[in-house]
Amino acid sequence: MRTCCRAVLILVIALIGPVNAVDVFADLPAGAFSDTTDLAIVPFANNTGQSEAHALLMPRLERLLEERGQRLVTSSELRPLLRERRIRTRGWIGQYGAGLVGSETGTRYLLLGSWDVLKAEGNIEVGVSLRILDLEHMVLVHAVSVGGTGEDDVSWLDLGRVDDLDMLADAVLARAVDLLIPFPDYEEIAASWRGCNHVAVIPLDNYSATEHAGDIVTNILLSGLLSSGYFVVEPGFVRELGLAREVLNRGGVDRGSAQAILDTLSACQVITGAVQRFDPARGLPTASVPRFAAGFRASSTRNGALYLMREIEGAGSDSDGFFQLGRVHAITTLVAEDMELFIADLRAANRKDIIHGPKSR
């Protein structure tokens, strides 16, 4: 856990803190947004280290969403509102900002996410994380993390390789949108996964050589938890709560912050950890595979008890068969598959009633 300088946090809080709702909306132009939008897109975090990621990927994503019938407030349309109201976002959003966007755009859902991997040379690669926030109930209802490389569909005859980055970006984003839509209504989420199965994920620390690896793995973890039936708090809400307390948690959580997460966000589990290795495949695909290593911890916000620790390490060659069939080339895919091991342990620990008590079903 890292604690930010008090003076800096006070300044940040002053910039994003709640203001009078009447003042916020008074001078916005009438009819600035359509009354029939389905989805507002919050500007994405760029974790790729490549400045061209947004220009390459966002227009494609917005086109695919519109082709699937979504009426959008695009990220470029939303950005002036966020800038005017001094709402700072990097792929996440706080409750105040989410409420403002919902009120101004008339939409029920926000799309948040990040560009996680973009490699334009050698074995080209694209990775993206997307999640849907229901503004009516202020809950995440769906999330996906998808990645792909030019080698994913190569046969043993060396056919099927993709060398064009535009073509790969289209394929990866199409797969992500297909997995994202249709997203479930809040009422469709099983009631048994509410209450004590609320989970807050603290952004993972990063000890790897890849910048932003902690944030990338955090997003993939969120997707895995949601797909496994957990009720996950939007990470921007956790961050906003920390800023209000003049604490910025990463990699761990102090007892006061854990109690605040329970009292304010109703999450009785908190997941923390760190990424030790996050290496996309480099060089020739026949000689190089992605590698990943991380440690995860789960604890109770009710009593601070640490009830699960898991170290995970894997490589894309772990499932190699004849002619390297079964090899995983994309780091996003490798991390998502390895994450299932931790989530399986988490579900097993929860079934043992370590923090929940007996389940009704």
Buried (B, 14 or more C-beta within 10 A) or exposed (E): BEEBEEEEBBEBBEEBBEEEEEEBEEEBEEEEBBEEBBBBBBBBBBBBEBEEBBEBBBEBBBBBBEEEEBEBBBBEBBBEBBEEBEBBBBBBBBBBBBBBBBBBBBBBBBBBBBBBBBBBEBBBBBBBBBBBBBBEEBBBBBBBBBBBBBBBEBEEEEEEBBEEBEEBBBBBBBBBBEBBBEBEEEEEBEEEBEEBBBBBBBBBBBBBEBEBBBBBBBBBBBBBBBBBEBBBBBBBBBBBBBBBBBBBBBBBBBEEBBBBBBEBBBBBBBBBBBBBBBBBBBEEBEEBBBBBBBBBBBBBBEEEEEBBEBEBEBBBBBEBEEEBEEBBBBBBBBBBBBBEBBBEBBBEBBEEEBBBEEEEE
